[in-house]
Amino acid sequence: AVSQGTGREVTVSITSGKSAKEVGQLLESKGLIRDAKLFALQELISDYHGKIQPGIYTLSSSMTADEMLAIIYSYCGDIKSIASVSRTCILCMRRHKSSSA
């Protein structure tokens, strides 16, 4: 997380065909993450690898990279904003991790 507490909400648009590196560069340019290369590496070794979903997302600088990945990648379906990430997306991430173990 770049910020502590509630953070700053930022809307980002991810178009079809964007690579993890390009998404990382976008998030870094918006002040949501500190290092685009590290974000791309994290995506590469995560359960989210290669599952980018185009869309318009509201993210927060208080989110971790893993929380952002959960929103902008396919595991959370229609969850596209911080307003619904707290409960539903975290449960979704836990469910996915337990089912892949």
C-alpha positions as CSV (number, residue, x, y, z in Angstrom):
1,A,0.0,0.0,0.0
2,V,1.3,3.4,-0.9
3,S,-0.9,5.2,1.7
4,Q,-2.1,4.2,5.2
5,G,-5.6,4.6,6.4
6,T,-8.4,5.2,3.9
7,G,-6.0,6.2,1.1
8,R,-6.9,8.1,-2.1
9,E,-9.4,6.6,-4.5
10,V,-8.4,6.6,-8.2
11,T,-10.3,5.5,-11.2
12,V,-8.3,3.6,-13.9
13,S,-9.3,2.3,-17.3
14,I,-7.7,-1.0,-18.4
15,T,-8.2,-1.8,-22.0
16,S,-8.2,-5.2,-23.6
17,G,-4.8,-6.7,-24.3
18,K,-2.9,-4.8,-21.6
19,S,0.0,-6.8,-20.1
20,A,0.8,-6.9,-16.4
21,K,3.8,-4.6,-17.1
22,E,1.5,-2.0,-18.8
23,V,-1.1,-2.3,-16.0
24,G,1.7,-1.8,-13.5
25,Q,3.0,1.3,-15.4
26,L,-0.6,2.7,-15.3
27,L,-1.0,2.1,-11.6
28,E,2.4,3.6,-10.9
29,S,1.6,6.7,-13.0
30,K,-1.6,7.2,-11.0
31,G,0.3,6.9,-7.7
32,L,-1.4,3.6,-6.7
33,I,1.8,1.6,-6.5
34,R,5.5,2.5,-6.1
35,D,7.1,0.1,-8.6
36,A,5.6,-1.2,-11.9
37,K,8.2,-3.8,-12.4
38,L,7.6,-5.3,-9.0
39,F,3.9,-5.3,-9.7
40,A,4.4,-7.2,-12.9
41,L,6.7,-9.7,-11.1
42,Q,4.1,-10.2,-8.4
43,E,1.4,-10.8,-11.1
44,L,3.7,-13.3,-12.8
45,I,4.1,-15.5,-9.7
46,S,0.5,-15.0,-8.4
47,D,-2.7,-17.0,-9.0
48,Y,-3.9,-14.1,-11.1
49,H,-1.2,-14.5,-13.8
50,G,-2.6,-13.9,-17.3
51,K,-6.2,-13.3,-16.2
52,I,-6.5,-9.5,-16.7
53,Q,-10.0,-8.2,-17.3
54,P,-10.5,-4.9,-19.2
55,G,-12.7,-2.4,-17.4
56,I,-12.9,0.8,-15.4
57,Y,-11.9,0.2,-11.8
58,T,-11.8,2.4,-8.7
59,L,-8.8,1.5,-6.6
60,S,-7.2,3.0,-3.5
61,S,-3.7,3.9,-2.6
62,S,-4.3,2.1,0.7
63,M,-4.8,-1.2,-1.1
64,T,-2.0,-3.8,-1.4
65,A,-1.0,-5.0,-4.8
66,D,-2.7,-8.3,-4.1
67,E,-6.0,-6.5,-3.4
68,M,-5.6,-4.6,-6.7
69,L,-4.8,-7.8,-8.6
70,A,-8.0,-9.4,-7.1
71,I,-10.1,-6.6,-8.4
72,I,-8.6,-6.1,-11.9
73,Y,-8.2,-9.8,-12.6
74,S,-11.0,-12.3,-13.0
75,Y,-11.5,-13.9,-9.6
76,C,-14.0,-11.4,-8.2
77,G,-16.3,-11.1,-11.2
78,D,-18.2,-7.9,-11.1
79,I,-16.4,-6.3,-8.1
80,K,-14.9,-3.2,-9.7
81,S,-14.6,-0.7,-6.8
82,I,-13.2,-0.3,-3.4
83,A,-16.7,0.2,-2.0
84,S,-17.3,-3.6,-2.3
85,V,-13.7,-5.0,-2.0
86,S,-13.6,-5.0,1.8
87,R,-15.8,-7.9,2.5
88,T,-16.6,-9.6,-0.8
89,C,-13.3,-9.5,-2.6
90,I,-11.2,-10.6,0.4
91,L,-13.6,-13.6,0.9
92,C,-13.3,-14.3,-2.8
93,M,-9.5,-14.3,-2.6
94,R,-9.6,-16.6,0.5
95,R,-12.0,-19.0,-1.3
96,H,-9.7,-19.1,-4.4
97,K,-6.6,-19.7,-2.4
98,S,-8.2,-22.5,-0.4
99,S,-9.6,-24.2,-3.5
100,S,-6.2,-24.1,-5.3
101,A,-4.3,-25.6,-2.3
